Amino acid sequence: MANGGTGILSAGSLGASTFPAVTPQAARRTWPQWLGLGVALIAVAVTAILWDAAGARLLVGALGVFFAVRGAALVRTAGSLTDVLAARARTLGPVAVAGGLAAVAVAVASEALAASVLLVAVPVVLLGAAAALLARGPAARRGGLALLVWSLLVSGLLIGTGLGQSWARAGGVATVVAALAVAGLGVPLLIGAVNLREVASRPEPVRPAGCAGCACGAGGCGA
């Protein structure tokens, strides 16, 4: 969890006990990254909601940059991962880069196009996330049911707004919903950063004199 903080996080799973295996040194390196990313996500979300003229472009462009950078990082680090993870990184990395660059191109093109992309992407992503949670364990399944209900309500709102008012107005609603989701992802990152900072403030474990650290990872010198 301390390797960049790019997983899907929940606020309830980021207590101090979540990081028992994280060393203070790794926490010192990681918590500023989590803090910066959390603040950036919330700042982008708030600006997108308040900036009527280009909120959708800002949101789509920022997400595109994030996925492009993350995809490039996956490709770059694939060689240091296990075979299974390396294969996933080599598959997901280029897809993330291509999707991110496409999102940036959409954001540069026009506000209307960016809002249209969000109008389609918001219900698709919400429903996809709900389906993924429903396919997991009982605890995740409860969250999946809640997200499924929320996804159907949002989809109905967008369709109703498009048919009853205009699809441009529906795109504005989709922008607000997407911005709230982005801000929601930033909150657990901030919580995680606070807890990682607590881990970072702990003193490093004292090694016995003459210990080179070679056996510590294998269970200690007695191993």
Summary of the structure (lengths in Angstrom):
residues: 223
radius of gyration: 20.8
end to end distance: 26.6
largest distance: 75.8
contacts: 675
relative contact order: 0.16
helix: 78%
strand: 0%
